[in-house]
Amino acid sequence: MPVNALDVENVSVSHNGVLAVNKISFNVQEGDLLGIVGPNGAGKTSLFRAILGLQNYHGKIKLFGYEGNQYTTLLSMVGYVPQKVNFEPNFPATVYDVVAMGILSKKKLVKGAALIQDCGCCWNRIFATSSKDSEKIEEALKIVGLESFKDRRISELSGGEQQRAFIAKSLVKEPLLMILDEPVTGVDMDVQNKFYSVLRKINKENKITIVWSSHDLTAISDLATRVACMNRELFFHGEKEEFFANKDMLKTYSESAMQMHMHKHDL
Ligand SMILES: Nc1ncnc2c1ncn2[C@@H]1O[C@H](COP(=O)(O)OP(=O)(O)OP(=O)(O)O)[C@@H](O)[C@H]1O
């Protein structure tokens, strides 16, 4: 029997005694592109942080069938693109540097982080990469369509372009699984569409299993193979076709997605 890329079994997450994720169970098969939908505050990020080992939780999570120490080792093969990445306007790293961070050793990263405070030129030496690594970085930049941006400062890029750079940073690790947390919220349609075509490509051509949260049901309908709906608890997990054939489910999640979209624009 094939092993699942991810098994989430009865997982709960609390913040200061308040349940954000309540006994959720689902699995992700290898090659899946699972779209997770749920309104703001539904617990999606809390769940992702638990999977990534960044958050305490109750229950069981397995990566490729493994728990414990093997799970921790496998985490280095999980790529993560967070919801929002904010760079200081003067952050000196280029797009190339940011992607290179995906394969630099922790020691070099810590040294680089210290240097960035006071010495921009040493930063470049820290990020000098071997020719094999350079090839990987160039390839990742090509996949996300940012080859011509590699020498630009990351802080100068638009939100959607920065997210693509973060996908490239995950890709250089040659991940087995990628987790993307509402990666293109608030960016324009054109940028979103470019981002979605990258998502499709890395799932279909690079055969990377993807877990992706989004409020965009049209994009979920276009790209996902399976869908999960959550609002603290899991309300649905199954084939995309089954989700989109369920009018009640669709209405609930379309409405909540719309309300939250309006809410965001009201702020
Ligand atoms: N560090 C924290 N401390 C306290 N409460 C938290 C913390 N992180 C999240 N929460 C709360 O947990 C709940 C779930 O938040 P979470 O960010 O996981 O939801 P989400 O589905 O990712 O939301 P969104 O779509 O808005 O990003 C929310 O009520 C949030 O306020």
PDBQT file of the ligand as one rigid body, heavy atoms in Angstrom, charges set to zero:
ROOT
HETATM    1  N1  LIG A 301       0.104  33.007  18.724  1.00  0.00    +0.000 N 
HETATM    2  C1  LIG A 301      -1.191  33.112  18.984  1.00  0.00    +0.000 A 
HETATM    3  N2  LIG A 301      -1.631  33.489  20.188  1.00  0.00    +0.000 NA
HETATM    4  C2  LIG A 301      -2.954  33.579  20.472  1.00  0.00    +0.000 A 
HETATM    5  N3  LIG A 301      -3.929  33.307  19.578  1.00  0.00    +0.000 NA
HETATM    6  C3  LIG A 301      -3.539  32.932  18.345  1.00  0.00    +0.000 A 
HETATM    7  C4  LIG A 301      -2.154  32.814  17.981  1.00  0.00    +0.000 A 
HETATM    8  N4  LIG A 301      -2.085  32.419  16.674  1.00  0.00    +0.000 NA
HETATM    9  C5  LIG A 301      -3.358  32.300  16.255  1.00  0.00    +0.000 A 
HETATM   10  N5  LIG A 301      -4.223  32.600  17.245  1.00  0.00    +0.000 N 
HETATM   11  C6  LIG A 301      -5.704  32.553  17.161  1.00  0.00    +0.000 C 
HETATM   12  O1  LIG A 301      -6.058  31.257  16.729  1.00  0.00    +0.000 OA
HETATM   13  C7  LIG A 301      -7.130  31.308  15.798  1.00  0.00    +0.000 C 
HETATM   14  C8  LIG A 301      -6.703  30.655  14.481  1.00  0.00    +0.000 C 
HETATM   15  O2  LIG A 301      -5.722  31.477  13.867  1.00  0.00    +0.000 OA
HETATM   16  P1  LIG A 301      -4.971  31.018  12.543  1.00  0.00    +0.000 P 
HETATM   17  O3  LIG A 301      -4.003  32.093  12.202  1.00  0.00    +0.000 OA
HETATM   18  O4  LIG A 301      -4.446  29.654  12.726  1.00  0.00    +0.000 OA
HETATM   19  O5  LIG A 301      -6.179  30.989  11.491  1.00  0.00    +0.000 OA
HETATM   20  P2  LIG A 301      -6.156  31.072   9.888  1.00  0.00    +0.000 P 
HETATM   21  O6  LIG A 301      -7.193  30.130   9.407  1.00  0.00    +0.000 OA
HETATM   22  O7  LIG A 301      -4.765  30.854   9.396  1.00  0.00    +0.000 OA
HETATM   23  O8  LIG A 301      -6.623  32.565   9.656  1.00  0.00    +0.000 OA
HETATM   24  P3  LIG A 301      -6.347  33.549   8.407  1.00  0.00    +0.000 P 
HETATM   25  O9  LIG A 301      -7.092  33.002   7.220  1.00  0.00    +0.000 OA
HETATM   26  O10 LIG A 301      -6.914  34.837   8.894  1.00  0.00    +0.000 OA
HETATM   27  O11 LIG A 301      -4.868  33.601   8.225  1.00  0.00    +0.000 OA
HETATM   28  C9  LIG A 301      -7.498  32.771  15.650  1.00  0.00    +0.000 C 
HETATM   29  O12 LIG A 301      -8.578  33.046  16.502  1.00  0.00    +0.000 OA
HETATM   30  C10 LIG A 301      -6.254  33.501  16.116  1.00  0.00    +0.000 C 
HETATM   31  O13 LIG A 301      -6.570  34.751  16.676  1.00  0.00    +0.000 OA
ENDROOT
TORSDOF 0
